[in-house]
């Protein structure tokens, strides 16, 4: 559980705006953390270069895609664990690479049925991770509005105003959706 964490609702244009601002102050790369079948990793230089960044694959923020933000001059580190059946699984997370920040974009699930929340967080005490986390939080605060405990991007709020659900889980009753 990250010691520094915040949640948000956003669509692609909201995320691109924030991450472009952060990238003008801080260098980092995005490494996809889920679906690691071998040691091959998917690395991206910007949020805009990640195809379908704001499309949620699942209707639950816990199961959604995740990225580790790390220093671009560092090589990502994976850890491996032997499974009961004898095969090996590889993991890329803050245990394998503690000098990092986790980014879960959330996004649109279904045909604009709802927007699943995203998160940014870190458990690291390293100066690099702490500074990147603070920079991200500052830029989210500048560009998003705060509704209850969530930061909401302008485009996500516009969709909310049109009746699109903002939720952490599609299976939750609508009375638990984010509302003013």
N, C-alpha and C positions, 0 to 999 in steps of 0.2 A: 504494500500500500504506500503510494507516494506520500512523502511528508509535506511536499509542496505540490498542490494540485488545484486546478480549476476546471469547471465544465462550461461548455458553450453549445450553442446551436448555430450552424452555419451552412451555407452552400458555397459552391466553388468560388464565386466572385468575392465573397466575404473573406475566404481563406487566402486567396491570392493577394488581396490588398494587405492583409496583416503580414504575411510571410515575405512579401516584397519589401515592406518597411523594415522588418527584422533583418533581412538579408543585406540591407544597405548599412547596417551597423555591426553585423555579426556573421561570421562564416561558419557554415555547417552543411552537412549532407543528411539526406533522408535514407534510411535503410529499412526496408520492409521486414517486419519481424515474424509474421505468420507465414505458414505454408513453406517452411524450410524443409525440403526433402533431402538435401545434401548440403555441402558447404557453399554452393552457389548462392549469392545474395543479390537482391535487386537494390541498386543504389541510384538515387536521384539527386540532382543538384538544386532543384527548386520545386516548390509545390505545384507550379504551373506545368511542370514536365511529367507529373504523375497523372496518367490517364484515369478518368472517373474518380478523382480524388474525393468528391463529395457525394458519391453514390454508396449508400450503405448496403452491404451484401446481405446483412441479416437485420432483422427488426429488433435487435437487442444490442445495446452499446457494449456489453461485455464481450460479445462474440465478434465484434467488428474488427476491421483491419487496423493495424498498428505499425508505427514507424519509430525507430530509434534515431534521434538527432544526435550526431556525433561530429567531432572536429573533422574537417575534410582532409587533413593531412594524416589522420590516423586510419589504420586498417581495422575494420570491424572485427570483433572477436566473438566467436561462437563457442558454445560449450556443447558437449554431447552427452547423451544418456542412453545406455543400453536398455532396450525394452524387454519385456518378459519373453517375447517370441524370438529374441536374439538380434533383431534389427536395431539400428542406431537411429536416434532422432537428434537433430541439431536444434539448438536454441540460441536466439539472439535476444538478449534482454539486459536489464540493468545488473543482473548477477554476472553475466559474461562481460559486460562493458559498463562499469559503474559511472564512468565520466560521460554521462549522456542525459538526454531528456526524452521522455516518451510522448508521442503525439498520436492520438486516436481521432481521426477526422469526423467520424459519425457521418451524417449527411442524409440525403433523400433516400427513402426506402419505398419501393413500389412506385406506381405511377403518380407521384406527388401525393401519395396517401398520407405521408408523415415525414418529419425530419427527426432523425435519431441524434441524440446529443453526442458531442465529442469531448475529449479531455486532453489536457496537457499536464504533465507532472514529472517529478524527479524525486528519487530517494537519496541522491548523491549530495555530499557536502563539498564536492570539488568546486574550486573557483569558477572553472569553465562552465559547468552545469548550472551552478547557481546564477551566474550572470546571464546565460542564455534564457533560463526560466524567467528571471526578472524582466528581461527585455521582451520576451513573448507576452508576459502578463501586462506590461505597460502598453504594448501595441494593441492588445485585445481591448483593454480598458479605454483607449483613445478612440477606437473605431466601432466598438459594439456598445449596446446599451445593456444595463444590468436590470434583469427582471428576476426577482427573488434571488436565488443563489447561482443563476446562470448568466453568462454573457451571450447576447443575441446579436448576430450580424444584421445589417440593414436589410439585405435581401431575404434572409430567413424571417425577419420580423414582418416584412411585406407579405410573405407567404402565410405567416401566422394570422395576419390581419384579414386574409382572404379565406380563412377557415382550415388551413393545413395544420394538422396536429404537430406539436413539438413535444416529443416524449422520449423516455429512456428505453421503453420497450413497447413494441406494437401490441403485445398481448395485455398490457395494462389497461384498465378501464380509462375512458377519456377524462374522467374527473381528476385523474392524476397527471394529466398533461399540463405543460407550462401555460399559465394564464396570468393576465395582469391582476 
